[in-house]
Amino acid sequence: MFNFIKRLRKRGILSMNQRNVRYIGQYNDRRLYPLVDDKLKTKLLATEHNVNVPGLIGTIQYYHETRLIDRIIGQRSGFVIKPARGSGGKGILVIVGSKGEAYLRSNGSVVTLPDIRRHLSNILSGLYSLGGSQDVAIIEELIHSDPRLEPYTHEGVPDIRVIVFKGFPVMAMIRLATRQSAGRANLHQGAVGVGLDLAAGRALGGVQFNAPIEIHPDTGATLKNLFIPKWEELLELSAKCFDMSNFGYLGCDFVLDESHGPLLLELNARPGLAIQIANQSGLLLALNHIEQGRAPKNLSPKQRASYAIDKLAKLS
């Protein structure tokens, strides 16, 4: 056991206790948690700081407003409904088209306006929220994923997680939906995680349920050929999330839209550690580098992103 722990330390693996005490506990002010636990607050904050997010169509806060959903969505045949305080992709309803007076989900199933109103009521009641507290429904513009990523996902839109420490991007991965994950980019439900080279946004290797994988199980695409367009722009946005949120240790989740480029989906003050498995490398080497003062200070988000590409990428 001692030798196993020693090997983990040598590879810079960050443990759960270290993450909770040394990084989340020390660098994340609990008073700020509502800014990231509520997706609507995050969206409004990002807009104030010129961080691109999916377009906001409207919100529903009260049960009587569910009757107005047809007016809110208007003639749109595509949109997304999500709970403001949801987690793990729960409660997200993605509509990709219409069929007569009904709507189509990405898996081809049909939902009606009464179905949507019931879903909205479930969101408001707190069915999907953290702690079951009353919630708000957010209606957003539909994301059209960059076509270069389409071969690597089943139905759902891939999302990109970047860990940011004191303003510096330190590790990244992309989460790819599968049939097993029901089109959700959720690793615990069977999505594929692919580690990304911090220097260029290219795939390092994939995992599903923590086991190595080279081919997407549903599309047959070779994961090592995956790369993220507009990588430097995405890293700069992730660095900017530190300035707008004041969280020292942060997970930033993005999607890559065909027309608008990188868009911030949400922030996470307690990002998980599976990103280390996807990258087959630990977070501690880069975290220690920054914590020990070896990274320059007073840099702009663009400069911090460049430093991550030029220096931190070599530590993993």
Secondary structure, DSSP 8 states (H G I E B T S, - for coil): -HHHHHHHHHTT---HHHIIIIIIHHH--GGGHHHHHSHHHHHHHHHHTT-----EEEEE-SGGGGGGHHHHHTT-S-EEEEETTB-TTTT-EEEEEEETTEEEETTS-EE-HHHHHHHHHHHHTTTTBGGG----EEEEE---B-GGGGGG-SSS--EEEEEEETTEEEEEEEEE--TTTTT---GGGT-EEEEE-TTT-BEEEEEETTEEESB-TTT--BGGG-B-TTHHHHHHHHHHHHHHH--SEEEEEEEEETTTEEEEEEEESS--SHHHHHHTS-SHHHHHHHHTT-S-SS--HHHHHHHHHHTGGGG-
